[in-house]
Amino acid sequence: MKRLVECVPNFSEGRDPAVVDDIVEALRSVPGVLVLDCEMDPDHHRSVITFAAPVEVVGEAAVRAAGRAAERIDLRHHSGQHPRIGATDVIPFVPLEDVTMEECVAIAHRTGEEIWRRCQIPIYYYEAAARDPERAALEKIRRGQFEGLREEVLTSPSRRPDVGGPGLHPTAGATVVGARKSLLAYNIYLDTADVAAAKRIARKIRTSSGGLPAVKAMGLLVGGRAQVSMNLTDFETTGLQEVFEAVRREGVPIASSEIIGLIPKKALEAAAAASLRIEPFHPDLILENRLAAAAPSGLGEFLHQIAAPTPTPGGGSAAAAAAAMAASLGEMVAGLSAKKNLPGAAPLLDPLRSAREFFEQAVDRDAAAYDAVRRAWRASPEQKEAALRGAATVPLEVYERAAAVTALLQQLRDIAPSALRSDLDTADALLHAARTGARANVEANLAALQDAAFRRTAQEKLGIQCH
């Protein structure tokens, strides 16, 4: 099992899907990264991306995302409901599989140093990674936001960054990096436009005002409705049901609530148990928990995801997976042949391994590209076109790379022992399926694309006669 860390960076962009997709692409450029969720909020003008990665690479992914955000976001022209000090505003690391909080603190410190070294973005450390206890609370670091902080750091030593500075980056501001437990970002919309009511309730329930423990809250006006915006920093201390009831008791009708990002199943289980007053309650009462214990993992889990009644992962991801299996078989045959010291086998190992890793990433990239199209469908024509180009590009790259692997397998046929020819036959069949599926996905996206030059180039690569 890989030792995994969750990372939930927040970016100061919630209105342009192309910028957010570019940041997601930077994350995916690191092998082993699993992008789990992406939430955009135009009123907050903020995006929250959730990804998981092995301890060895999670920091590198965060650094690349911060660098891409610095290229695409200019805080001098940014305004939204949510407070912020940076283009990449906050990067928290959360321990998941067999990882300690101490390890996440070390990752946070290394990541902050690297962001400063590569991007010249000053760094503050918070929560468990804080070097100054006064900076453990994120809201204290954010006081004054980008506009106020960039002036204060020049005159007040107590406000200067932990790494870099003292001045902020002129367009990307500063980034807060830390390590913490799982946090729930939870918003309750009141059935009123009275933002004063939301601010009063937030002040009543938050920890800093003597309210509920492990709750941060503020009142905002979002989309014409008053919102109590909350972070539950320890849901096992104060859960969803408890804060919902606390807001309800304040006497203002509740319209709805929402969860931003992802939420541990344990938090929902606790909320349901509290709401229904189930005693005694334990996780084994949940049917899905029992099923998960007996369910397949690895390839089986991927097949379950494809079979689910959701658009992604779909045919493009399946085509990339077929190509990955083909490259894996080729890698196996080349490795076995090299062990026998058969001439020409060893040089084929690296290109086959590289192809396999490319196809593995393409499985997720294809799903993300389709999700980007869905997000952009009601956006501007330019954003829709950019998303469609991205959705066509991934399967087109799979189509072309699969052809290159076919050529490598042909070289192997002249080298490998006859006992391994059936493996190469299987790999060839998988590559044929991959190219057929990838081509179909390219053509489907080209059909909706207005960019004639891009469409013509793609068709030429597919060998389609253009008229």
Secondary structure, DSSP 8 states (H G I E B T S, - for coil): ---EEEE--EES--S-HHHHHHHHHHHHTSTT-EEEEEEEETTTTEEEEEEEEETTTHHHHHHHHHHHHHHH--GGG---SS--SBSEEEEEEEE-TT--HHHHHHHHHHHHHHHHHHH---EEEEETT-SSGGGSSHHHHHTTHHHHHHHHTTT-GGGS-SBS-SS-BTTTB-EEEEE-S--EEEEEEESSS-HHHHHHHHHHHSGGGT-STTEEEEEEEETTEEEEEEEES-TTTS-HHHHHHHHHTTT--EEEEEEES---HHHHHHHHHHHHT-SS--GGG-HHHHHHHHS--THHHHHHHHHSSSSSS-HHHHHHHHHHHHHHHHHHHHHHHHHTT-TTSGGGHHHHHHHHHHHHHHHHHHHHHHHHHHHHTTS-HHHHHHHHHHHHHHHHHHHHHHHHHHHHHHHHHTTS-GGGHHHHHHHHHHHHHHHHHHHHHHHHHHTT---HHHHHHHHHHHT----
